[in-house]
């Protein structure tokens, strides 16, 4: 084992609060010689913002070690549609990643050739209408991530997947691709970033539908932590069983010792 993909929300922190044991678990992995990539399905924070949050919690990480669904989506869109007009429904971080990747942005639904949908805390009927108009005008439909919910200090909140589902239903159109976990774009970029292959990499996360599903799909060693959306009685643990279940990232030494 020479690398680890580590989820953020629900694994390292919850909102602004560090999860006990997480910093120690990350240090253990680094001290054991593993390369680490912090991989989040969040599309509402830039990689720099993620770095700053980690630093505020006592965890050092380079921007190059951080991947978000927004950054991976921007890479996908500018590769697959290099000259397209792109309309994004999401937070400013999604616009920023698309712009940094070289995308041409538009706010005109009928001019959009690609519609990118991420989490948008201001999502309302007008947002849904604009997205529907873009799809009805022929725009390709790209989602950042399919998370139904996101764990926070105040409980679960809707994720980008809930907003994508609303547009999917209204337009009667499936997204062309969802770029975040557990899908191929995130897998490919994560392994490329870590310069490793699946056989030598683990994924550690709290969500069976994203983290564990990605690991199973890619052939990674899968480690579920019980600090986020899942617990031991979760039916998804039977449908998508991880190889290891630990209470928190602080117990990651038991995985390395047993692998």
C-alpha positions as CSV (number, residue, x, y, z in Angstrom):
1,X,0.0,0.0,0.0
2,X,1.6,3.3,-1.1
3,X,-1.3,5.8,-1.3
4,X,-4.6,6.8,0.3
5,X,-7.6,8.7,-0.9
6,X,-9.2,10.4,2.0
7,X,-12.7,11.9,2.0
8,X,-13.2,15.2,3.8
9,X,-16.8,15.9,4.9
10,X,-17.8,13.3,7.5
11,X,-14.3,11.8,7.6
12,X,-11.9,14.6,8.5
13,X,-14.3,17.3,9.5
14,X,-18.0,18.1,9.8
15,X,-18.7,21.7,8.9
16,X,-16.1,23.6,10.9
17,X,-15.4,20.9,13.4
18,X,-12.5,18.4,13.2
19,X,-13.5,14.8,13.8
20,X,-11.6,13.4,16.7
21,X,-8.7,11.2,15.6
22,X,-8.6,12.4,12.1
23,X,-5.4,14.5,12.3
24,X,-3.6,11.6,14.1
25,X,-4.8,9.2,11.4
26,X,-3.6,11.4,8.6
27,X,-0.2,11.8,10.3
28,X,0.0,8.0,10.7
29,X,-0.5,7.5,7.0
30,X,2.1,10.0,6.1
31,X,4.6,8.7,8.6
32,X,4.0,5.2,7.1
33,X,5.2,6.6,3.8
34,X,1.8,6.8,2.0
35,X,1.0,9.5,-0.5
36,X,-2.3,11.2,0.5
37,X,-5.0,12.9,-1.6
38,X,-7.9,14.6,0.0
39,X,-10.8,14.0,-2.3
40,X,-14.2,15.6,-1.7
41,X,-17.4,15.6,-3.6
42,X,-18.1,19.1,-2.4
43,X,-18.5,21.6,-5.3
44,X,-19.0,24.7,-3.0
45,X,-15.4,25.2,-1.8
46,X,-12.3,25.8,-3.9
47,X,-9.2,23.7,-3.3
48,X,-7.6,26.7,-1.6
49,X,-10.5,27.0,0.7
50,X,-10.3,23.3,1.5
51,X,-6.6,23.8,2.2
52,X,-7.3,26.7,4.5
53,X,-10.0,24.7,6.4
54,X,-7.6,21.8,6.9
55,X,-4.9,24.2,8.1
56,X,-7.3,25.7,10.6
57,X,-7.8,22.2,12.0
58,X,-4.1,21.5,12.3
59,X,-3.8,19.5,9.1
60,X,-1.2,20.4,6.5
61,X,-2.0,19.7,2.9
62,X,-0.8,21.1,-0.4
63,X,-3.4,22.4,-3.0
64,X,-2.0,19.7,-5.3
65,X,-3.1,17.1,-2.8
66,X,-6.7,18.3,-2.9
67,X,-9.4,17.3,-5.4
68,X,-13.0,18.6,-5.4
69,X,-15.9,17.5,-7.6
70,X,-15.8,21.1,-9.0
71,X,-12.2,20.9,-10.0
72,X,-12.6,17.4,-11.6
73,X,-15.8,18.5,-13.4
74,X,-14.0,21.6,-14.8
75,X,-11.2,19.4,-16.1
76,X,-13.8,17.0,-17.7
77,X,-15.8,19.8,-19.3
78,X,-12.8,21.7,-20.8
79,X,-11.5,18.4,-22.2
80,X,-14.7,17.1,-23.6
81,X,-16.1,20.4,-24.7
82,X,-13.0,22.7,-25.2
83,X,-14.8,25.5,-27.0
84,X,-18.3,25.3,-25.6
85,X,-20.3,28.0,-23.8
86,X,-20.9,26.7,-20.3
87,X,-23.6,27.6,-17.8
88,X,-23.0,26.6,-14.2
89,X,-25.7,26.3,-11.5
90,X,-23.8,26.2,-8.2
91,X,-21.7,28.2,-5.8
92,X,-18.9,30.7,-6.9
93,X,-16.2,28.0,-6.4
94,X,-17.7,26.1,-9.3
95,X,-17.5,29.1,-11.6
96,X,-13.9,29.7,-10.4
97,X,-12.8,26.2,-11.2
98,X,-14.4,26.3,-14.6
99,X,-12.8,29.7,-15.4
100,X,-9.4,28.5,-14.1
101,X,-9.6,25.5,-16.4
102,X,-10.3,27.7,-19.4
103,X,-14.1,27.3,-19.8
104,X,-16.2,30.1,-21.4
105,X,-19.1,30.9,-19.1
106,X,-22.5,32.2,-20.0
107,X,-25.6,33.0,-17.9
108,X,-27.9,32.8,-20.9
109,X,-29.7,29.4,-20.8
110,X,-30.5,29.4,-24.6
111,X,-26.8,30.1,-25.4
112,X,-25.4,27.3,-23.1
113,X,-23.9,24.3,-24.9
114,X,-23.1,22.6,-21.6
115,X,-25.0,22.8,-18.3
116,X,-23.0,22.0,-15.2
117,X,-25.0,21.5,-12.0
118,X,-23.5,21.4,-8.5
119,X,-24.7,22.2,-5.0
120,X,-26.4,25.6,-4.9
121,X,-27.6,26.8,-1.5
122,X,-29.8,29.4,-3.3
123,X,-31.5,26.9,-5.6
124,X,-35.1,27.9,-6.2
125,X,-37.8,27.7,-8.8
126,X,-36.0,30.3,-11.0
127,X,-32.8,28.3,-10.9
128,X,-34.7,25.2,-11.9
129,X,-36.4,27.1,-14.7
130,X,-33.1,28.3,-16.1
131,X,-31.6,24.9,-16.0
132,X,-34.6,23.4,-17.7
133,X,-34.4,26.0,-20.4
134,X,-30.7,25.2,-21.0
135,X,-31.4,21.5,-21.4
136,X,-34.4,22.1,-23.6
137,X,-32.2,24.2,-25.8
138,X,-29.9,21.2,-26.3
139,X,-27.1,21.8,-23.7
140,X,-25.2,18.7,-22.5
141,X,-26.0,17.8,-18.9
142,X,-23.0,17.4,-16.5
143,X,-23.3,17.0,-12.8
144,X,-20.5,17.6,-10.2
145,X,-21.6,14.8,-7.8
146,X,-24.6,12.7,-6.9
147,X,-24.5,13.1,-3.1
148,X,-28.1,13.1,-1.8
149,X,-27.1,14.6,1.5
150,X,-24.1,16.2,3.3
151,X,-23.4,15.8,7.0
152,X,-23.1,19.1,9.0
153,X,-22.8,20.1,12.6
154,X,-26.6,20.9,12.5
155,X,-27.6,17.6,10.8
156,X,-28.0,16.4,7.2
157,X,-28.5,18.9,4.4
158,X,-29.4,18.3,0.7
159,X,-26.5,17.6,-1.6
160,X,-25.9,18.3,-5.2
161,X,-27.5,15.0,-6.2
162,X,-30.9,16.3,-4.9
163,X,-30.7,19.3,-7.2
164,X,-29.5,17.3,-10.2
165,X,-32.4,14.9,-9.6
166,X,-34.9,17.8,-9.7
167,X,-33.6,18.9,-13.1
168,X,-33.4,15.3,-14.3
169,X,-37.1,14.9,-13.5
170,X,-38.2,18.2,-15.0
171,X,-36.3,17.7,-18.2
172,X,-36.8,13.9,-18.4
173,X,-33.1,13.7,-19.2
174,X,-30.3,11.8,-17.5
175,X,-27.0,13.6,-16.9
176,X,-24.3,12.7,-19.5
177,X,-21.9,12.2,-16.7
178,X,-21.5,12.8,-12.9
179,X,-17.9,13.6,-12.4
180,X,-17.5,13.1,-8.6
181,X,-17.3,9.9,-6.6
182,X,-17.9,7.1,-7.3
183,X,-17.5,7.8,-11.0
184,X,-14.7,7.4,-13.5
185,X,-13.5,11.0,-13.8
186,X,-12.8,11.2,-10.0
187,X,-11.2,7.8,-10.0
188,X,-8.9,8.6,-12.9
189,X,-7.8,12.0,-11.6
190,X,-7.3,10.7,-8.1
191,X,-5.0,7.8,-9.2
192,X,-3.1,10.2,-11.6
193,X,-2.6,12.7,-8.8
194,X,-1.2,10.0,-6.5
195,X,0.8,8.4,-9.3
196,X,-0.3,5.0,-8.2
197,X,-2.5,2.2,-9.3
198,X,-5.7,0.8,-7.7
199,X,-4.0,-2.3,-6.2
200,X,-1.7,-0.1,-4.1
201,X,-4.3,2.4,-2.9
202,X,-7.0,2.6,-0.3
203,X,-10.0,4.9,0.0
204,X,-11.2,6.1,3.4
205,X,-14.6,7.7,3.7
206,X,-18.0,7.8,5.5
207,X,-20.4,7.3,2.5
208,X,-21.1,3.8,1.1
209,X,-22.7,5.2,-2.0
210,X,-19.7,7.4,-2.9
211,X,-16.5,6.5,-1.2
212,X,-17.0,2.7,-0.9
213,X,-18.8,2.4,-4.3
214,X,-15.8,4.2,-5.9
215,X,-13.4,1.9,-4.2
216,X,-15.2,-1.2,-5.2
217,X,-15.6,0.0,-8.8
218,X,-11.9,0.9,-9.1
219,X,-10.5,-2.1,-7.2
220,X,-9.2,0.0,-4.2
221,X,-9.0,-1.2,-0.6
222,X,-12.2,0.2,1.0
223,X,-12.3,1.6,4.5
224,X,-15.6,3.0,6.0
225,X,-15.5,5.3,8.9
226,X,-18.5,5.7,11.2
227,X,-18.2,9.4,11.7
228,X,-20.5,10.6,8.9
229,X,-23.6,9.4,7.1
230,X,-23.4,5.6,7.8
231,X,-23.6,3.4,10.9
232,X,-23.2,-0.3,11.4
233,X,-26.9,-1.0,10.9
234,X,-27.0,0.8,7.6
235,X,-28.5,-1.5,4.9
236,X,-26.0,-0.1,2.4
237,X,-23.3,-1.9,4.2
238,X,-24.8,-5.1,3.0
239,X,-25.3,-3.8,-0.5
240,X,-21.9,-2.2,-0.8
241,X,-19.7,-3.9,1.9
242,X,-16.4,-2.3,2.7
243,X,-13.4,-4.4,3.4
244,X,-12.8,-2.5,6.7
245,X,-15.2,-0.7,9.0
246,X,-13.5,1.5,11.7
247,X,-15.0,4.0,14.2
248,X,-12.9,6.9,12.9
249,X,-9.8,7.8,10.8
250,X,-7.9,7.6,14.1
251,X,-8.1,3.8,13.8
252,X,-6.5,3.6,10.4
253,X,-3.4,1.8,11.8
254,X,-5.6,-1.3,12.2
255,X,-6.1,-1.3,8.5
256,X,-2.4,-1.0,7.6
257,X,-1.5,-3.6,10.2
258,X,-4.1,-6.0,8.7
259,X,-3.4,-5.3,5.0
